[in-house]
Amino acid sequence: MKIETIEAIRFTYPTDTCHDSDGHGHPGPWTDTTGAMLVISCDDGTTGRVIAAPADVAEPLLTQFVRPVLTGADPMRHEQLWRALYKWQRGSAGRLTDRLLAAVDLALWDLVGRKTGQPVWKLLGGYREKIRAYGSTMCGDDIEGGLATPEDYGRFAAWLVFERGYKAVKLHTWMPPVPGAPDPKMDYAACAAVREAVGPDVPLMLDPNHWYSRADSLWLGRRLEELKFLWMEECMEEASLSSYRWLSSNLPDLNILGPESMTGKHWTRGEWAAGGACDMIRTGVWDVGGIGPSMKIAHMAESFGMSCEIHGTGAGNLALCGAIANTTYYERGLLHPFVDYEKPRAYQKRIDDEMDEEGCVHLRDEPGLGQALDLDYIEAHRVG
């Protein structure tokens, strides 16, 4: 079996999520947007697929970097192919991103799962059949009845826990360009409102998104200790490992989780663990170049006696959660009072991460990543 073709199919679909000038998602009017499906096919007809952002799998990138490495190769040799593609990153002037690596890696895993008739989470280790999810909110906004006030956050968190069944909640608070953001006192007010709304026993987390100084992060972290939050993530610029080492040492009753967006894949996360910069390690397939490096990070964290918490939603991250022992939750979102997360997108027959009334997402036994893509829809709305 040899890889024969690598293709990115661009297609349109409707969405009610818009993005502000800093790239944060918010509810918006329905409009058409463009997605992409990376397809890797072999000479025996076996195919692997994954949905990706069009820019991440643009045709010039496939032509220059991906096809020279993959065409004619054995798709079962995951590590060899990933490393061969990764080695091109240094000389690519930043064009060969970790997100392109991740798209290729995920499509290859989907292909191998389909070839072997096994779900990817079992091929990776198959540790668990289900995992608790935490409700991960969109970032704050100025929409009336949305996430514009601490009271909005409290009301929404209460619905997530007592109506929808989530057993934990993570807040993304206000970020530029929202007026007045970032502001640690605004963040604290939202966190306090949520704690009051859900009671003392529901695990809560905060992601203030890298805006704060050491002084602001320490002030906010101490307030979160009083509120009995489980963790805080990415409150400062993650390039400063020493800042996180300092923060972690000064917050004995609050876990610091990281790094999330810092480049460097498993090597960077190894430095954070060895350097005492965090209490929990963060990874996610789209952050570090795929499932392969994510598994290395998870096992590295385990060797330090640390949990490895997975960043982001989707089939790839869910497979990772099913494979490893040292993770606590699946991140489900992003959630907002005005967005119906449970409704499949037009190109899906069902969402990747259906959740039961007990707040658990179940791993599926379908071969591959377990996506339910509507290939007829994608073909009918193909562009370019």
N, C-alpha and C positions, 0 to 999 in steps of 0.2 A: 504494500500500500504506500503510495507516494502522493504528496500534495501536488495538485495540478493547477488550481486557480485560486486567486485571492481577489475578492471583489467587495467594494463598499456600495451598497444600494441606497440611494437617497430617496426619501419619500416624505410626503406632507401628512400632517395630522392636526386636528384641532386641540387647543389647550386653553385653559382658563388661568394659567400662571404666567405672570409677566415678571420682568426683572428691572430693578432700579439701576441707577448709574453706577453703583458699586457691585452689581451682579447678584444681589439678593433676591430670592423669589418671593412674590406676593400674589394674592388673588387679583385677577384682572378680568377684563372682558374676553370673551371667547374669540380666538383668532387662530389662523393657521400658522404652523411652524414647521420646520424641517428636521427630520431625524435621519439616522443612518443605521443600516444593518450590515455588519461585517460578516462575510461569508467565506469560509475556507473549505474547499472541496478537494476530494482525492480521486484518483483514477478508478477506484472501485465504486464510486458513487456516494461514499460516506461524506457527510457535510456537518460542519460546525458553524453556529451562528451566535452573534451577540449584538444587542442594540448599543450604539455608541453615538457620541456627539459627532456631527458631520466634520467639524474641523479637526477632530482627533484622528480620523481615518481618511483624510483627504487623498485624492488620487495621486498627487505628486509624492506624498509620503509613502504610499504603497509602492509606487514605481521605484523610488530611489532606495528605500530601506528594506521594506518587507519582502517583496517578491524575490530579490536576489538571495535572501537567506532561506525563505521557505519553499520556493518552487523546486519540486523534485525531491524534497526531504521526507523523511519518515516522521509522521506527526506524533508517533509514540515517544519520540526522543525529546521530551519537554525541556529538560534542563539544558541540553545542548542547543536547542533552537533559541531558548530565551537568552542564554548567555551570548550567543552569536549576534542576536539583534541588539542586546544591551550594549555590546562593545562598540556599536556604531554611535552611541549617544554622544560621546565626548567630542567627536568631530562633526556633529550635526548642527552646530551653532544653535542649539536649543530646539531644533525642529522635531527631533525624535523624542517625544515626551514620554513620561511614565504612563500617561493615559493611552498613548498608542501602544506601548508595551502591554498594558493591561488588556486592551481590546483584543490583541492578537492572542495573548495567553488564555483569555476566557474562551474565545472561539475555538482554540485548540483543545481545551479541556472539554468543551461541549462536544466536539468531534470525537474525542477518545471515549467519552461516556456513551455516545450513540453507537460507536463501533463495538464496544464491549457489552452493551446492553445494561450498563450500570449508571446510577446517579453519581455525579461528581463527588458529592459529600461522602459517599461510601468509598469511592476510589481513594480519597484523601485520608481515610481513617474511620469514618462512620461512628464518631463517638456518641452522638445523641440523635434521637428521632424528632425532638421538638425542643424549642427554646423560648423562654420568656422574652417578650418584646417590651421596650420602653417607648412611650410616645414622645417623639422628638418634634418640637414645635418649629414653625417658621420663625424668622426673626421678627422683632416688633415693627409696628407700622403706625400710621396715623388714621386708620380706617375706623370709623365709628362702629363699635360692636365687634371689632376684629381683635387685634393685639396691640391696642393703643394705650392702655392703662394697666397699672398693677391689678386692678379689679378684673379687667378682661382676662389676664393670665390666670387669676385665681378661679374665675368662673369656668374657663376652658379646661383647666387642669382637673377640676372637680368632675366635669363631664367625662374626660378621658378615663378617670379612675373609676367612678361610681356608675357610669352609664355604659361606657365602651369596654371596660374590663382591663385596662392597662394596669400593671402592677408597679410601674415606675414611670417617671416623667423627666424629660430634660428640656430646659428652657434655652432657646436662642433669643437673646434680648435685643434691645434697640442698637442699631448700628448706623453710621452715616449711609445715606444722606438724610435720615430722619432728624428733624431739628432737635438740638440739645444732646444728641448722642455723639460719642459714647459718654456715659455718666455712671460711675459706680453706684451712686446713691439711687438712681433710677433702677438699676439692675437689682439692688438690694430690696427695694420696695416691691418689685415683681416677685422676687424669690420669697419674701416674707408673706406676700399675699397667697402664693401657691402653697406654702407650708401650712398656713392657717386653713386653707380650703380643703386640703387632702388629709390633714391630721399628722400625727407625729411619726407614724410607722411606714409611710410610703417612701421608698428611696427616691431622692431628687438629685439632679445634676444640673450644672450650668456651663454653657459655652458662650462667653462674652466676645469671642472672636478677635483675639490678638491686639486689642486697641490700647491696653493699659500699661502704665509704668509699674515699676516695682512697688512704689508706695501705694498706688491705687489697688494693685493686685493683692497686696498684703491686707489692706483695709477691708476689701471685699471678701477675701478668703476668711478672715476672722469672723466676719458677719455670717458667712456660710457655715463655719464651725458651730456658731451659736444655734443656727437653724437645723443642724444635723444633716447637712447635705453629704451625699456619698462622694462626689468628685466635682472638680472644676477643671476645665480643659482650655488650652490655647488662650489664656488671658493676656499674654505678652507675645512679642515677636519670638518665634521659636528658634531663630538663628543664634540667640543668646542662651546657650546651654547653661552658663554660669548663673544667669538670672533665675532659671527654673530650679537649679540646685539650691540657690539661696532661698527661694520661695518655699520649696518643699521642706527645707529644714526648719522654717519658721511657722509652718502650719501642721502641727503634729496630729490634729484631729480632722484633717480634710485631705483626701487623696487628690494628688495632682496627676492628671492623665495626659500623656503625650509621647512623642510629638505626633501631630496630625498632618500638617501640610508641609513640614520641613522636608526638603529633598534629601536623598541619600539612602533611601530604601532601608534594608536590614542593617546596613553598616551604621547609619545615623542612630537607629533605635538601639543598637547595641551600645553605642557610646552613651546614650541617655541612661540606660539601665546600669551600666558600669559606673557612670559618673554621679549617680544618685540624684538625677534631675527630675525624677518622677516616681510615683508609687505604683502606677499602672502603665502598661505600654499600649500605645495606640497603633493600629494598622487598618488598612482598608484596601481592597483590590485596586481601586482607581487611584490611590495615593502613592502606591509603592511599585507599580508595574505588574500587578497581577496576583494570581493565587500562589504561584511559586514562591516569590519573596515574602508574601504574607504568611505562608506556612513556616518559613524560616524564622520570621519575627515571633510567631506564636511559640515555637519550640524554644527559641532563645529566652523569651520571657519566662517560660516554664522553668528553665534552668536557673533563673534568678528567684524563683518562688513568687512570680508576679502574674497577675491576670493580664490578658491581652484583649482589650475591648475594641470591637470592630466598628469602623467609621462608615456609616452610610447604608442605604437600603439596596435592594436588588438581588438578583439570583446569585451573582458571584459571591457577595458578602454573606448571603444566607448559607451557601454551600460551605463557606469557611467556618461559620458558626457551628454547623453540624459536624464538622470534622475534628475540631479541637476540644480539649477538656477544659482549658484555663480561660474561658470567657464566660461572662455573666449574662449578657443580654444581646438581643438583636435590635439594632436601631431602626425604628419604623417611622417613616415620615419622608418629607416634612409635612407637619399637620397644621391646620388652621381652621377656625370656625366656619369659614366660607368655602372651604375646599372639600370635596367628597373624595377622600383618599381611597375608599373601597371600590370606586368605579374604575374598571379597566380602561386604559387608553384605547383609542380606536384600533391600534395595531396589535392589541392583546385580546386573547380569548378569556383570560382571567389575569388578575394581578399576580406577581411573583410570590407575595408574602401574605396570603390570606391568614387572618388571625381568629382563633376561636374565642368563646365567651370567657375563657379563663386567662386570656392575655398571652396565649402561646401561639407561635408560628410553627407549623409542622413541616418537616423535610419530606419531600416527595420521592417516590420510588421510580419515577420516570427517568429513562436514560438521559444523560447529559446534564445540563444546568437546571432543567426543570422549568424552562420558560414555556409559555403557551402563546406563541406568536401567531398572528393571523397573516399567513404568507399571502393569501389571496388579496387581503386589504393592501398590504405593502406593495404588491405588484401592480394593483390597480391605481395606486397613488404615487407611483414611481416618478421621479423627476430627474432631469439631466441625462 
